Amino acid sequence: MKTVMLDVRPPSEAVTDFTNAWKTGKASGTDRISFASPELLWKVLTAKRWELLRALCGAGPVTVREAARRVGRDVKAVHTDPTALLAAGVLNRTAVGRIEFPYEEVKVSSCCRRREGLGARACVGFCASRAVRRPGRPGRATPPLMPAPRSFTSRVSYMLRGCALVLGLLLPVLVAQAQRLPAEFVDGRVFVVAADRDGTRLRLFTDTGGGWNAVRSSVAQRLGLEPAGSVQQDDGTRLPAVGFPRGWIDQGIAAPLHDHWLQGRLVVVPDPEIDDDAFLGSRWFAGRVWSIDYLNRELRLIDRVAAPAGFASTAMTFRADLHFPRIEVEIDGERIGVLLDTGATATLSASAAPAFGVPAGSSIATSFIVREVFERWARRHPQWRVLRAADQIGGVGDGFDMIEVPQVVIAGLRVGPVWFTQRPDRAFREWMSSMTDRPIEGALGGSAFKTTRMILDYPGGRAYFSTAPR
């Protein structure tokens, strides 16, 4: 029987468990969702939400309407409860927009004990545990460790009164949790998967090196997104904008935090302008901590959790007013500044596609390097494989060459081989370097990251990498 414990414990304990699980790949016993104080636990877990969890135990993915039916409530009245439980990490949102409580049993445990050095009357000790099992399963709820009122509401009131003397000593912050986003990793590129109101699947391309957050015009119309003014482009033209979809936020896809240009909005663009339903760029990633696990194909949003042991790290820097991450790597004995660019993409020509085992015209992850450096590598190392006119960007022109570099050193870790696609010198030395805090010679993308797990700490300005499986 799959069980989860909702409990109260210090953030340091939760972080330790997270670190150990990341390092070993194994969770320690029962799954736990922790809160920093009893007050927060019971603020999230109201009587009606507890009733909802009881109904969802072992039920699998259901619609909000079905959840409302199970608890005998109107769907509009019940909607705020799944939203709060999703935000707290208690419920999951599936790729098609259903909600799920992936457990057959839930226990709630909250303890308040006497502080050291205080007399017995200084604090009322109380421990309580409650369990709900999937309907039809034998067994009984775990009894409390000491007598308490029998009704749920009375138990909450009793517990809060008993802990009143020490509530002020506990941090009023929810313990950091790693929130997994519905994501796909396709040929080294990372997509977030959202669901339309009718369950239609949407693909949102994510790109740490991309400039805007945008949505196709047809998608904005289908979702009924509210107009939110317009956005002026560099050439002076204006494009319409819409607010970030509330439905995506409900599915765990966070709205941008630091976006002075778009102010959290999405630019509405003609469908041919972007290849997927929407585009989430550097402004979407900014201000948060992300785990991008290429080895296990997982994208997670982390709330200020320290990097696990076993990860190497390097500085990740930005311009004060922009969010294009720059790191330094070592290639062919030289230290090179590059854009950390998860969205770097090559569109393969008919002659290059067989080298990657995909059809012509396929888009795959790559890395970029300026032409001058590309040609220097090719001259120094004639044995390095080169594919001529391999990247047919936009489907026009002669295309750009690609070169296979045997090894790239990132934060002291060796990865490779890594494919780099040639770009004009000015593209990075002038244009992109004007948007980073220091000059760059190219971009490092999924062709390098595909064998790594990485954590991008935007607030802390560090990038962490590991090549070890969990």
C-alpha positions in Angstrom: 0.0 0.0 0.0 1.4 3.4 -1.1 1.4 5.8 1.9 2.2 9.5 2.3 2.9 11.3 5.6 1.9 15.0 6.0 4.0 16.2 8.9 5.7 19.2 10.6 9.4 19.3 10.7 12.3 21.9 10.3 13.3 22.8 6.8 16.8 21.4 7.4 15.4 17.9 7.9 13.4 18.1 4.6 16.5 19.4 2.8 18.6 16.5 4.2 16.1 13.9 3.0 15.9 15.6 -0.4 19.7 15.5 -0.7 20.0 11.9 0.3 17.3 10.8 -2.1 18.9 12.7 -4.9 22.3 11.2 -4.2 21.2 7.6 -3.7 18.2 7.6 -6.0 16.2 6.0 -3.1 13.6 7.6 -0.9 13.8 7.0 2.8 10.7 5.0 3.8 7.3 6.6 3.6 6.8 9.5 1.2 6.5 12.8 3.2 5.2 16.2 2.5 6.4 18.5 5.2 5.3 21.9 6.6 7.4 24.3 8.7 4.7 24.8 11.3 1.5 23.2 12.5 -0.3 26.5 11.7 0.7 26.1 8.0 -0.2 22.4 7.9 -3.7 23.0 9.1 -4.1 26.2 7.0 -3.6 24.0 3.9 -5.4 20.9 5.2 -8.8 22.3 6.0 -11.7 20.1 6.9 -13.1 20.2 3.4 -9.7 19.5 1.8 -9.2 16.5 4.1 -12.6 15.3 3.0 -11.4 15.7 -0.6 -8.2 13.7 0.0 -10.3 10.9 1.6 -12.4 10.7 -1.6 -9.3 10.7 -3.9 -7.3 8.0 -2.0 -6.6 5.3 -4.5 -9.0 6.8 -7.0 -6.4 7.5 -9.7 -6.5 10.6 -12.0 -10.0 12.3 -12.0 -11.5 15.5 -13.3 -12.3 18.3 -10.9 -16.0 17.7 -11.7 -15.6 14.0 -10.7 -13.8 15.0 -7.5 -16.7 17.4 -6.7 -19.2 14.6 -7.3 -17.4 12.3 -4.9 -17.6 14.7 -2.1 -21.2 15.9 -3.0 -20.2 19.5 -3.7 -20.8 21.9 -6.5 -17.8 21.9 -9.0 -17.4 25.7 -8.6 -17.3 25.5 -4.9 -14.8 22.7 -4.8 -12.4 24.2 -7.4 -10.3 26.3 -5.0 -9.5 23.2 -2.8 -7.7 21.2 -5.6 -5.8 24.4 -6.6 -4.6 24.9 -3.0 -3.6 21.3 -2.7 -1.8 21.4 -6.0 0.2 24.5 -5.0 1.2 22.8 -1.8 2.4 19.7 -3.6 -0.2 17.4 -2.1 -2.0 16.7 -5.4 -0.5 16.1 -8.8 -1.8 17.4 -12.2 -1.6 14.9 -15.0 -0.5 15.8 -18.6 -4.2 15.9 -19.6 -5.2 18.2 -16.8 -6.7 15.7 -14.3 -5.9 15.8 -10.6 -4.5 12.8 -8.8 -3.6 11.9 -5.2 -1.2 9.0 -6.0 -1.6 7.3 -2.6 -3.9 4.7 -1.1 -3.2 5.9 2.5 -2.5 9.3 4.0 -1.3 10.0 7.5 -1.2 13.4 9.2 1.3 13.9 12.1 1.9 17.0 14.1 3.9 17.1 17.3 4.6 19.8 19.9 6.9 19.0 22.7 8.3 20.7 25.7 11.3 23.0 25.0 14.5 22.1 26.8 15.1 24.2 29.9 11.4 25.0 30.4 9.2 23.7 33.1 6.5 21.1 32.5 3.9 23.8 32.5 5.6 25.9 29.8 4.4 23.8 26.9 1.5 21.4 26.4 2.8 18.3 24.7 0.6 16.8 21.9 1.1 14.2 19.2 -1.6 13.1 16.8 -1.7 10.9 13.8 -4.6 10.2 11.5 -4.8 7.8 8.5 -7.3 7.3 5.7 -7.2 4.2 3.6 -8.7 3.6 0.2 -12.4 2.6 0.6 -12.9 -1.1 0.7 -9.4 -1.9 2.1 -9.3 -3.6 5.5 -7.6 -2.0 8.4 -8.1 0.9 10.7 -6.8 4.3 11.1 -3.6 4.8 13.1 -4.6 5.7 16.7 -3.4 8.9 18.3 -0.5 8.6 20.6 -2.4 10.4 23.3 -6.1 11.1 23.8 -7.6 13.9 21.7 -11.1 15.0 20.7 -12.6 12.7 18.2 -14.0 15.1 15.6 -11.5 16.4 13.0 -12.4 20.1 13.6 -12.0 19.6 17.4 -8.7 17.9 17.0 -7.4 20.8 15.0 -8.5 23.3 17.5 -7.1 21.2 20.4 -3.7 20.9 18.7 -3.4 24.6 17.9 -4.3 25.5 21.5 -1.7 23.1 22.8 1.0 24.4 20.5 0.2 28.1 20.9 3.2 28.8 23.1 5.7 27.6 20.5 4.1 28.5 17.2 5.9 31.8 17.1 9.2 30.0 17.3 8.6 28.1 14.0 9.3 29.5 10.6 6.2 30.6 8.8 7.5 29.1 5.5 6.4 26.0 3.7 9.2 23.5 3.6 10.9 23.5 0.2 9.7 20.8 -2.2 10.8 19.8 -5.6 7.8 20.2 -7.9 7.9 18.0 -11.0 6.6 19.6 -14.2 4.9 17.6 -16.9 7.8 17.5 -19.4 9.2 15.7 -22.4 12.8 15.4 -23.6 12.9 14.9 -27.3 16.3 14.6 -29.1 18.0 16.6 -26.2 15.3 19.4 -26.2 13.0 20.1 -23.3 9.3 20.6 -23.6 6.7 21.3 -20.9 3.4 19.6 -21.6 0.1 21.4 -20.8 -3.5 20.5 -21.4 -6.2 22.6 -23.0 -9.6 23.0 -21.4 -10.9 20.1 -23.5 -7.9 17.9 -22.7 -6.0 18.7 -25.9 -2.3 18.3 -25.4 -0.1 21.4 -25.9 3.7 21.4 -26.2 5.6 24.4 -24.8 9.3 24.6 -25.9 11.6 25.7 -23.1 14.8 27.7 -23.9 17.2 29.3 -21.3 18.8 31.2 -24.2 15.5 32.4 -25.7 14.4 36.0 -25.5 10.7 36.0 -25.2 7.7 34.1 -23.9 5.2 33.6 -26.7 2.1 31.7 -27.8 0.8 30.9 -31.2 -2.2 33.0 -32.3 -4.4 29.9 -32.9 -3.6 28.6 -29.4 -4.4 31.9 -27.7 -7.7 32.0 -29.5 -8.5 28.4 -28.6 -7.7 29.0 -24.9 -9.7 32.2 -24.9 -6.8 34.1 -23.4 -7.6 37.7 -22.3 -5.8 40.5 -24.3 -3.2 42.3 -22.2 -2.1 45.2 -24.4 0.8 45.0 -26.8 4.6 44.7 -26.8 7.0 46.8 -28.9 9.7 45.0 -30.7 13.2 46.3 -31.6 12.1 47.4 -35.0 9.3 49.5 -33.5 6.4 47.2 -34.5 4.0 46.1 -31.9 2.6 42.6 -31.2 -0.5 41.8 -29.1 0.0 40.2 -25.7 -2.1 38.0 -23.4 -1.9 37.1 -19.8 -0.1 33.9 -18.7 -2.8 31.2 -18.8 -4.4 30.5 -15.4 -5.0 26.9 -16.5 -1.2 26.4 -17.0 -0.5 27.7 -13.5 -3.1 25.3 -12.1 -1.2 22.5 -13.9 2.1 23.5 -12.1 3.5 25.6 -14.9 4.7 28.7 -13.1 4.2 32.2 -14.5 7.4 34.3 -15.0 8.8 36.0 -11.9 11.3 38.5 -13.4 10.1 39.9 -16.7 10.4 43.7 -17.0 9.8 43.7 -20.7 6.8 41.4 -21.0 5.6 41.8 -17.4 4.6 38.2 -17.1 2.6 38.2 -20.4 2.9 36.1 -23.5 3.5 37.6 -26.9 0.9 36.4 -29.5 2.7 35.5 -32.7 1.6 34.2 -36.0 1.6 30.4 -36.0 4.6 30.0 -38.4 6.8 32.2 -36.1 7.3 29.3 -33.6 7.4 25.6 -34.2 5.4 24.6 -31.1 2.3 25.7 -29.3 4.2 28.1 -27.1 7.7 29.2 -26.3 9.1 29.8 -22.8 12.4 31.6 -22.8 15.0 33.1 -20.4 12.4 35.3 -18.7 10.4 32.2 -17.7 13.4 30.6 -16.0 14.7 33.8 -14.3 14.5 34.1 -10.5 14.0 30.4 -9.7 15.9 27.2 -9.1 15.5 24.5 -11.7 16.5 20.9 -11.9 16.9 19.7 -15.5 17.7 16.0 -15.4 18.5 14.8 -18.9 19.5 11.4 -17.7 16.1 10.7 -16.1 14.1 13.1 -18.4 12.7 15.2 -15.5 12.2 18.9 -15.1 11.6 20.1 -11.6 11.1 23.5 -9.9 12.9 23.7 -6.6 12.3 26.2 -3.8 15.7 27.3 -2.5 17.1 23.8 -2.0 20.9 23.5 -1.7 22.6 21.4 -4.4 23.1 17.7 -3.5 26.5 16.3 -2.8 28.3 14.9 -5.8 27.5 17.9 -8.0 30.2 20.1 -9.4 29.4 23.8 -9.8 30.4 26.9 -11.8 29.4 30.6 -11.7 26.4 31.4 -13.8 26.3 35.2 -14.5 23.9 37.6 -16.1 23.5 41.2 -17.1 21.7 43.1 -14.4 18.7 43.9 -16.7 18.6 40.6 -18.6 18.5 36.9 -17.8 20.7 35.2 -20.4 23.0 32.8 -18.4 26.7 32.8 -19.1 29.1 30.1 -18.0 32.7 29.2 -18.8 33.8 25.8 -20.2 37.1 24.3 -21.4 37.4 23.1 -24.9 40.6 22.0 -26.6 42.7 23.4 -23.8 41.0 26.9 -24.0 38.6 28.5 -21.6 35.6 29.8 -23.4 32.6 31.9 -22.3 29.3 30.5 -23.6 25.6 31.1 -23.3 23.9 28.3 -21.3 21.3 27.5 -23.9 19.0 24.5 -23.5 17.1 25.6 -26.6 20.0 25.5 -29.0 18.6 23.7 -32.1 19.8 22.4 -35.4 17.4 21.5 -38.3 19.1 18.6 -40.1 19.7 18.5 -43.8 19.1 15.4 -45.8 22.9 14.7 -45.9 23.3 15.2 -42.2 20.3 13.4 -40.8 21.6 9.8 -41.3 24.5 10.6 -38.8 21.9 11.1 -36.1 19.5 8.4 -37.2 16.6 10.7 -37.8 14.7 11.9 -40.9 15.8 14.9 -42.8 14.3 18.1 -41.4 14.3 16.9 -37.9 15.1 19.3 -35.1 17.7 18.2 -32.6 19.6 19.7 -29.7 23.0 21.2 -30.6 25.6 23.7 -29.3 26.9 26.8 -31.2 30.3 28.2 -31.8 31.5 31.2 -33.9 33.0 30.5 -37.3 36.5 31.6 -36.4 36.8 29.1 -33.6 35.0 26.4 -35.6 37.6 26.7 -38.4 40.5 26.7 -35.9 39.3 23.4 -34.4 38.9 21.9 -37.8 42.4 22.9 -38.8 44.0 21.6 -35.6 42.1 18.4 -35.5 41.3 17.0 -39.0 40.2 13.8 -37.4 37.2 15.5 -35.7 34.1 14.7 -37.8 32.6 17.6 -39.7 29.2 17.6 -41.5 29.0 20.2 -44.2 25.8 22.2 -44.6 24.2 20.2 -41.9 22.0 22.7 -40.2 19.3 24.0 -42.6 18.1 26.8 -40.3 14.9 28.2 -41.7 15.2 25.8 -44.6 17.0 28.3 -46.8 20.6 29.0 -47.9 23.6 26.6 -48.0 23.2 25.7 -44.3 25.8 25.7 -41.5 28.5 23.1 -40.8 28.6 21.0 -37.7 31.6 19.6 -35.9 31.9 16.8 -33.3 34.1 17.8 -30.4 35.3 14.8 -28.4 35.2 16.4 -25.0 34.0 19.5 -23.2 34.9 20.2 -19.6 32.0 21.8 -17.6 32.7 22.7 -14.0 35.5 20.1 -14.0 33.3 17.4 -15.5 34.1 15.8 -18.8 31.3 15.3 -21.3 31.2 14.3 -24.9 31.3 13.9 -27.7 29.4 17.2 -28.3 28.1 18.5 -31.6 28.7 22.2 -32.3 27.0 24.1 -35.1 28.8 27.0 -36.8 27.4 30.5 -36.5 28.7 33.8 -37.9 31.2 35.5 -35.7 29.0 38.6 -35.3 26.0 36.5 -34.1 27.7 35.9 -30.7 30.7 38.3 -30.5 28.5 41.3 -31.1 24.8 40.6 -30.9 24.5 37.9 -28.2 27.5 39.3 -26.3 25.6 42.6 -26.0 23.0 40.8 -23.9 25.3 38.9 -21.5 27.5 40.4 -18.8 30.7 39.4 -20.6 31.6 38.3 -24.1 30.7 34.8 -25.4 31.9 32.7 -28.3 28.9 30.5 -28.6 26.3 28.5 -26.7 26.3 25.2 -24.9 23.1 23.3 -25.4 21.5 19.8 -25.1 24.2 18.1 -27.2 26.4 18.7 -24.2 23.9 18.4 -21.4 22.3 15.1 -22.6 24.5 13.1 -20.3 24.0 15.3 -17.3 21.8 16.3 -14.4 22.0 20.0 -13.8 20.6 22.5 -11.3 20.3 26.1 -12.4 20.2 28.4 -9.4 19.3 31.8 -10.9 19.0 33.6 -7.5 22.4 32.2 -6.4 24.1 32.6 -9.7 25.4 29.0 -9.8 25.0 26.1 -12.2 25.5 22.6 -10.8 26.3 19.5 -12.9 26.5 15.8 -12.4 27.1 12.9 -14.8 26.3 10.2 -12.3 22.9 8.5 -12.5 20.7 8.7 -9.5 
